[in-house]
Amino acid sequence: MTTAAPDRTHALIVGVERYAIGKTWDLNGPARDAARFAGWLRQRGVPAENLHVYVSPLPENSPPPELPPGVAVLPATRDAVTAALTTVLPAVHGDLLWLYWAGHGVLTREESRRLFYADASATDKRNLDLTSLLTVLRSDTYAGLPAQVVVVDACQNHADRMPTAGTLPTDTFAYGRPSPSRDQFVLYAASPGQVAINRAGAGVLTDALLTELDTEPATVWPPGMVAVTTRLTGRFVELRDAGKAGQVPTSFTYRTWSGGESTLAAAPGGGRTGPRPARVATIRALVGALLAIPDAADPMSRATLVRRLRVGIAGTIRFAATDRGHLVNIVSRCAEWPGGVAELMDNLKLLVDPEDPAVVRADEAAARLATEIGEDYP
C-alpha cells in the first residue's frame, strides 16, 4: 500500500434510511453511521470540502447530529451520487479515496452486488452496481486516486427473492484501461446470502470498525486495514466467548490490497446445548402453515421478519431458491436456538393480524414444534 496524506484524501459517503418505495424499506441508522464516518475522516485531517456526503435520513434523524460542521450534504439519489462518481471524482488528483455505503443491498444471480439509491421505487428499483464500480475504480478512469478503501455496511441477500427481481435495472460504469498496480481494499458487512444487522440505530459492522479505526495511530495514513480486520476478528471472538454474540455481525468479507476475498468471523455455532431434535414432519407442518400467511410467503416481507430476529439466528439462516426452502431453513435454524421458535412467531405476529385464522394455525404448529424440542411456548 502506497503512503497517502489526509489533505489529499477524498471520500464518497452514502447513508440511506428512507426509500421512495415506502416505509417497509425504512432503516434506522445508515444516515447517522454515514455522518459518524465523515466525522472520523475529519478528525484524521481530511478537509471538509473533500467529503462528498449523500444521506437520506428518517425524519427523526434529520439532519444527522453527528455530521461534522462544514460538510455539504445532498440526498442519496441516483442522479446525485452518479454525478459524483462519473464527473466529480474522476477529475480529482489525490492519494486516496474512501467509499462508504450504508443501506439496503442485494446480490444478483450473476453475483453482482447492488446498492439501492434513496429514490428506488416499486416500479424502478434504482441501484448502484457495486461490482461494476469496483472494476472502474481499478482502471485509469480513476488515475488520480490510486489507492482506495471501500466499506459496505449493507445486506447481500439474493435479488431473486425480491418481487419483480427480473426487472431490477442495471447501470454499469464505463471502464477505462485496467491499472494492475491499483491498491483497493474492500470490506463487506455480510457474506453472500446474509443480512447486515443494525442494532440501537447503528450498523454493527460500522460500530465495530470505527472503534478499531480510532485505535490506529493518527500518524499512519491510511490505517492498516489488514491489521484492523484482524483485530475485528478477535473482537468478534471475544464477544462470542462472553455470550454477547447477539450484538455483533456473524461474518464479514474483505478484499485485500493485492486482491482475493476472505471471510472473517465465521458465524458462531450458537444454538442450544444438547437439543432434542425436531421431527421432519413437525417442521414441515409449521412451514406449510407459514406458507399460507402472505407476509411469510412474500420474500420482501419475510426478509423484514428475519431482520427482526437476534443476530445469531438471522445471520446464519442459509439462502434457498424457493419460498418453501427458505422457510425450512428459517424454521430449522430457529429450532436450534433456545427460544427461537417463540421468537419467530412473536415477531411474525407484530407484522400480521394475530387473530387471522392462518396465523392461529401457524401458532398451533409452532407450539407443537416447541413442545417436541423441549421448550415452553407462550
N, C-alpha and C positions, 0 to 999 in steps of 0.2 A: 504494500500500500504506500503510495506516494504521500509526502507531507502536504499539509494544507494550512491555510491561515483562516481564522474566523471571519476577518473582514473581506475575504474572497470566497466566502461560503454563501450559497443561496439555498432556498428551501421552498418547496411546494407543499402546503399543509391543508388537508381537507378533512372536515368532520361533518357528517350528515346525520341529523336526528329526525328530520321531517322530510317526507317524500310526497310528491303530488298524488301518488296512488292512494293515499289515505292513512288513517290512524292505525290500521293494522300493521303498518311498517314502521311506526314510531319507535325510536330508540332513545334511551336516556343515557347520555354520556359522551358520544363521539365528538360533539362540538366542544364540550368542555375539555376533553382529552386533547383535541387539536390545539386549543388555546394554551393548555399546560405545556404541550410540546414546543409551541412557539416561545413560551416564557423561558423554557430551559435553553433554547438556542440563543435568546437574547442574553441570558445570564453568562453564556460562554463567549459573548462578544460578537455574535452575528448581528450586523446592522439591521434595524427595523425595516429599512427600505429593501432589504434583500429577502424579506419574508413575504411570500405570496400565499395569503391565507384565505380559504374559502370554507365558510361554515353556514349551515342551515339548521339553527338550533330549535329545540322546542320552545314554546313561549316562556316557560318558567326559567329557561337557561339563556334568554336573550337580553342583552349580549352576554357571552360567557364572561364572568367576573375575572377569570384567570388570564384573559387576553392582555398582553403587555401594552403599555402606552406607546403610541406612535405607529402601531402596526395597522395597515389598511386591510379591511376585510370586505369580501364580496360573497354573494350567495354561491353555494356549491352546485351550480347548474352546469349543464353540458357546455354551453357556449362559453361561459366564463372560464372554466377550467381548461377546455380545449384551446382557447386563445393563449393561455399561459404556456401550455405545453408545445404548441406549434409555432408561436410567434415570439413570445417574450423570452422564454428560457433558452431556446436555441441561439439567440443573439448574445447571450451572456458570455463573458470571458472571466472565468474564475478558477478555483481549485476543486470545489466540492459541491455536490448537490445532495440535499436531504429531500426525500419524498416520504411524506407521512399521510396515511389514509385510514380513517375510521368510519365504519358504517356497514351497510349490507353488501355482501358479495356472494358469488356463486362460482361453481366450476362447471363448464360445459362438458358434453360427452367427448369433445375433442381435446379435453384437458386444458382449455383456455380459461384463465382466471378473469372474472369480470367484477367490476365495482360499480354500484349504481349511483347515478347523479341524483341530486335532490328533485329535479323535475322529471324523474321516472314516473310514468303514469301507467294505468291499467292497459292502455292501448299502445303505449310507446315506452317500453322499459329501457330508457336511455342509460347506457352504461359505458364505462371505460374498459377497453380491452387491455388489461394489465400485461398479459403475455406479449402482445404487440408492442406496448410501450417499453417494456424492459429490453426488447430487441432493438428498438430505435435508440434507446439511451446508450446502448453499446456500440452505436455507429458514429460516423463522423458528423451526423446531424447535430450531435451534442459535443462537438470537438472542444468547445470552451469549458466543459465541465467534465474533466477526465476521470474523476472519482465520484462514486455515488453510493449513498446508503438509503435503502428503501425499507420502510416499516409498514406492514399492512395488518391492522387490527380489524379483521373482517372475517366473516364465515367463508367456508369453502364447501357448503353443502351443494349437491348437484342440481344443475339447472333443469334437468329432466323432470325433477319433482315439482317444478313450478307450473301453474296453469299457463297455457299458451307459450310453453317453453320454446316451441318451434318457431315462434315469431320474435324471439329475442334478437334485437338488432345488433349489428356488428359494425363498429367504427374502428378500422385499423389505421395505423400511422404510416406515413411514407418513410421507408427505410433509406438510410444512406449507406455508404460503404462500411462494412464491419471494421471495428477497431479492436484487434485481438488484445491489445495492451490495456484495455479499459478495466478499471477497478470498480467492481459492483458487488455490493453486499445486500442481500435481501432477507428480511425476517418476516415470517408469516405467523399470525396468531393461531392458526388452525391447520391441521393436516387435511388432505382431500377427504371430503365427505363429512367433515366435522363442522360444528358451530363454534364461533368465538364467543366467549362469555363476558357479559357485563355484570358487575356487582357494585351496589351502592353508587350508581351513577358514574362508573368508571370502567374502562376496559381492563380486564385482568392482566393482559399482556402489557398494555401501556403503563399501568401502575407499577408492575414489577420492573419493567425496562427503565422507566425514569428513576426509580430507586437505585438501580445499578449504575446508570449513567452518571448520577450525582456523585458516585464514589470514584469515578475516573479522574485522574489529575487534570486540572484546568490547563496545564502547560502542554498537554498532549492533544493534538487535533489532527484528524478526527479521533474519537475514542477508539480503543482497541476492541472492535466489535466481536472478534472471535473470543477474546477473554470475557467480554460481557456476556455472551451467550453461554459460555461455560459456567460462569457464576450463576446465571439464571437456572441452569440445570440443577446446580447444587441447592439453590433456594427452593426449587420445587420439591426436591427430595426431602429437605428438612421439614417443609410444611406437611408433606405426606406423613413423615415419621411422627410429627407432632399431632397427627389426627386432624389437620386443617386442610386436607386436600380439596374440600368443597369450596375453597376460596381462591383456587389457582386454576389456570388452564391445564388440561390434561396433556397437551403436547403442542409443540410449535416446530416449524421448519425454517431452516435458514440456507441461503446460498452463499458460499464463501466468496472472498475476493477473487479467488482463482477459478470459480465455477464449481458446479456439483452441489446437489442438495443433500442435507442431512436432517434427520428427525431427532429432536431432543425431548427430554422429559416425557417419555412414553407414558401412556395412560396408567394410572395406578390400578392395582388389582381391585381394591375396594371390596365391596360385597360383604356377605355375611360369613361368619366362621362356621364351617360345617353345615351348609344349608340342607334342608330337606328338599330334594329335587321335585320340581313340579312335573306332573304327567303331561305329555304332549296334548292329550285330549283336553285338559283343563286350560292350557294356553290357547289352544285352537278355539275353544268356546269363547274366551274373552276377546280374542282377535276378531272373531265373527261378529260379536256384539258391537265392538267398536266400529267395524266397517259399516254398520247400519246407522251410525251417527255422522251426519255430513261433515262436521268440523273435524272429526278424527279421520275421515276418509279423504279429506281435501289436503293436498301436500302443503300448501302455504299455512293453513290453519294448524296443521299437525306440527309444522316447524315452530310455530308460536308456542304450542304445548310443550314441545321438547325443550325449548329455551327456558321454560319456567321450572324445569327440574333442576335438582342440585347438580353442580358441575361434574362430580364423579360419575353420575348417570348420563347426563346429556352429552358430555364429551366423549363417551365411549360407546355410544349406540352406532352400530355399523350401518352403512347405507345399503339399501336394497332397491332394485329397479322397479318393484311393484309396490302398490299400496299395502297389500297383504303382507308381503315380505318385510317391508319396513315396520309395520305394526308388530309382526312376530319378533323382530329384533328389539323393539321398544319394550314390549311386554316381558320378554325373556330377560332383558337387562334389568328392568325394574324388579323382577322376581329374585334377582341375585343380590339385591341391596336391602338391608333392613329398612322396613317401612316404605320400600319403593313402590309397591303396588298401590297402597293407600295414597301415596304422594301423587302418583299418576292420575288417579281418579279425582282426588281433591282439586288438582289443577284443571282437569278437564271440566269439572263442574263449576269452575269460575268462568269458563268460556262459553258454556251452554246452559240450557234450562235443565236443572237437576230433576225436575218433575216430568221431563219428556219420557214417554214410555221406553224409548230406545236407550236412554241414559239409565233408567231404572234397571233394565235388563242387563246392561253392562256392569252396573254396580253389583248386581247379584252374582254375575260371573266373576268379578274381581274378588268378592267376598269368599267364593269357593276356592279361588286360587290362593288367597292369603291363608285360609284355614289349612289347605293342603301343605303349604310350606312352613306351617307352624307359627303363623303371625296372627296377632289380633287385628281385627278390621273394624274401624269405627262405623 
